Amino acid sequence: MEMLPLIVEGIENKIKKLIFRNQQLQNENRDLKNERSLQEEKIRQLTAKTLELEDQINKLKVSKVLTGKDNLQARHQINELLREIEKCYVLLNR
């Protein structure tokens, strides 16, 4: 019976350690979720910026082709744009 108080005290100490560790892990989990949210927002912004830059590149390519002296390449580019427009038109009429 003399050992019982020591055993109870040991269990209490282990419970306190577990509670403390649980709080630490909850805080770490919260911080990681916040960080993930920030990273996801950065990804969205960078994706949008990439799409914007790709659009600018395409516009520059088209303007370069259309202002250039290569009529065959200009016609090819125009035909490609028309096909793209037709695809969009078909999607809109669904």
Residue frames relative to the residue before (quaternion, step in Angstrom):
aa qw qx qy qz dx dy dz
M 1.0000 0.0000 0.0000 0.0000 0.00 0.00 0.00
E 0.5829 0.5934 -0.3776 0.4069 3.56 1.13 -0.52
M 0.6534 0.5315 -0.3061 0.4437 3.60 1.13 -0.60
L 0.5179 0.6859 -0.4004 0.3179 3.58 1.19 -0.51
P 0.6723 0.4747 -0.3287 0.4633 3.66 0.80 -0.81
L 0.6356 0.5216 -0.3330 0.4615 3.61 1.03 -0.69
I 0.6441 0.5157 -0.3151 0.4690 3.56 1.00 -0.83
V 0.6534 0.5063 -0.3075 0.4713 3.60 0.94 -0.91
E 0.6510 0.5113 -0.3116 0.4665 3.58 0.95 -0.88
G 0.6404 0.5214 -0.3183 0.4655 3.60 1.00 -0.79
I 0.6504 0.5042 -0.3080 0.4775 3.57 1.00 -0.84
E 0.6382 0.5244 -0.3239 0.4614 3.58 0.99 -0.86
N 0.6518 0.5091 -0.3190 0.4628 3.60 0.94 -0.84
K 0.6558 0.5057 -0.3115 0.4660 3.58 0.97 -0.82
I 0.6306 0.5245 -0.3278 0.4688 3.59 1.03 -0.76
K 0.6431 0.5190 -0.3165 0.4658 3.58 0.98 -0.88
K 0.6477 0.5116 -0.3157 0.4680 3.58 0.98 -0.85
L 0.6556 0.5142 -0.3069 0.4600 3.57 0.99 -0.87
I 0.6373 0.5180 -0.3207 0.4719 3.58 1.01 -0.82
F 0.6574 0.5078 -0.3043 0.4662 3.57 0.92 -0.92
R 0.6707 0.4929 -0.2952 0.4692 3.58 0.91 -0.93
N 0.6197 0.5398 -0.3359 0.4602 3.58 1.06 -0.75
Q 0.6485 0.5080 -0.3121 0.4733 3.60 0.97 -0.84
Q 0.6322 0.5277 -0.3287 0.4624 3.58 0.99 -0.82
L 0.6869 0.4860 -0.2821 0.4608 3.56 0.88 -0.94
Q 0.6251 0.5260 -0.3374 0.4676 3.59 1.05 -0.70
N 0.6495 0.5058 -0.3099 0.4757 3.58 1.00 -0.83
E 0.6531 0.5064 -0.3084 0.4710 3.56 0.95 -0.88
N 0.6350 0.5306 -0.3185 0.4624 3.57 1.00 -0.84
R 0.6483 0.5141 -0.3087 0.4692 3.59 0.94 -0.89
D 0.6634 0.5040 -0.3014 0.4637 3.58 0.93 -0.91
L 0.6620 0.5026 -0.3058 0.4643 3.58 0.96 -0.83
K 0.6281 0.5212 -0.3370 0.4694 3.59 1.04 -0.71
N 0.6396 0.5151 -0.3202 0.4723 3.58 1.00 -0.80
E 0.6513 0.5115 -0.3056 0.4699 3.56 0.95 -0.89
R 0.6387 0.5232 -0.3236 0.4621 3.58 0.97 -0.84
S 0.6397 0.5226 -0.3238 0.4614 3.58 0.97 -0.82
L 0.6511 0.5089 -0.3123 0.4686 3.57 0.97 -0.85
Q 0.6664 0.4989 -0.3013 0.4650 3.58 0.95 -0.87
E 0.6341 0.5211 -0.3318 0.4650 3.59 1.02 -0.74
E 0.6381 0.5114 -0.3237 0.4760 3.59 1.02 -0.76
K 0.6304 0.5200 -0.3317 0.4713 3.59 1.00 -0.78
I 0.6350 0.5258 -0.3248 0.4635 3.58 1.00 -0.84
R 0.6453 0.5135 -0.3232 0.4642 3.60 0.95 -0.86
Q 0.6679 0.5007 -0.3020 0.4605 3.57 0.92 -0.90
L 0.6807 0.4843 -0.2916 0.4659 3.57 0.92 -0.89
T 0.6169 0.5311 -0.3429 0.4688 3.58 1.07 -0.67
A 0.6526 0.5044 -0.3107 0.4724 3.55 0.95 -0.87
K 0.6534 0.5086 -0.3070 0.4691 3.57 0.96 -0.86
T 0.6332 0.5289 -0.3283 0.4598 3.59 1.00 -0.81
L 0.6593 0.5002 -0.3089 0.4687 3.58 0.92 -0.88
E 0.6368 0.5284 -0.3171 0.4633 3.56 1.01 -0.82
L 0.6825 0.4797 -0.2854 0.4718 3.57 0.92 -0.91
E 0.6247 0.5224 -0.3424 0.4685 3.59 1.04 -0.71
D 0.6301 0.5265 -0.3250 0.4693 3.56 1.04 -0.77
Q 0.6481 0.5104 -0.3138 0.4701 3.57 0.98 -0.83
I 0.6277 0.5299 -0.3318 0.4638 3.57 1.01 -0.81
N 0.6655 0.5036 -0.3054 0.4586 3.57 0.89 -0.92
K 0.6406 0.5166 -0.3203 0.4692 3.57 0.99 -0.81
L 0.6591 0.5009 -0.3106 0.4672 3.57 0.96 -0.85
K 0.6302 0.5274 -0.3342 0.4614 3.58 1.01 -0.77
V 0.6606 0.5044 -0.3052 0.4647 3.56 0.93 -0.92
S 0.6807 0.4778 -0.3045 0.4643 3.58 0.84 -0.91
K 0.6296 0.5270 -0.3401 0.4585 3.59 1.03 -0.70
V 0.6618 0.4994 -0.3033 0.4697 3.57 0.97 -0.90
L 0.7066 0.4766 -0.2729 0.4462 3.56 0.88 -0.96
T 0.7034 0.4280 -0.2756 0.4961 3.59 1.08 -0.53
G 0.5607 0.6124 -0.3807 0.4071 3.55 1.29 -0.23
K 0.5764 -0.6106 0.4355 0.3243 3.54 -1.33 0.11
D 0.5600 0.6082 -0.3850 0.4103 3.58 1.25 -0.07
N 0.2409 -0.8149 0.5147 0.1139 3.58 -0.03 1.32
L 0.6310 0.5470 -0.3419 0.4310 3.59 0.98 -0.78
Q 0.6694 0.4744 -0.2976 0.4881 3.57 0.94 -0.87
A 0.6253 0.5319 -0.3401 0.4587 3.60 1.01 -0.73
R 0.6532 0.5028 -0.3147 0.4707 3.59 0.93 -0.85
H 0.6321 0.5326 -0.3226 0.4612 3.56 0.99 -0.86
Q 0.6656 0.4986 -0.2962 0.4698 3.57 0.93 -0.90
I 0.6490 0.5091 -0.3183 0.4673 3.59 0.97 -0.83
N 0.6490 0.5118 -0.3181 0.4644 3.58 0.95 -0.84
E 0.6362 0.5239 -0.3215 0.4662 3.56 1.01 -0.78
L 0.6552 0.5007 -0.3062 0.4756 3.57 0.97 -0.83
L 0.6405 0.5210 -0.3258 0.4607 3.58 0.99 -0.77
R 0.6335 0.5184 -0.3328 0.4682 3.59 1.00 -0.78
E 0.6463 0.5179 -0.3139 0.4644 3.55 1.00 -0.83
I 0.6439 0.5117 -0.3127 0.4751 3.58 1.01 -0.84
E 0.6451 0.5201 -0.3203 0.4590 3.58 0.96 -0.83
K 0.6264 0.5288 -0.3361 0.4637 3.59 1.00 -0.77
C 0.6543 0.5043 -0.3068 0.4728 3.56 0.97 -0.86
Y 0.6377 0.5320 -0.3206 0.4555 3.56 0.99 -0.84
V 0.6446 0.5123 -0.3151 0.4719 3.59 0.97 -0.85
L 0.6555 0.5062 -0.3166 0.4625 3.59 0.97 -0.82
L 0.6568 0.5135 -0.3127 0.4550 3.59 1.03 -0.74
N 0.6985 0.4751 -0.2697 0.4622 3.60 1.08 -0.67
R 0.4606 0.6827 -0.4596 0.3324 3.62 1.17 0.06
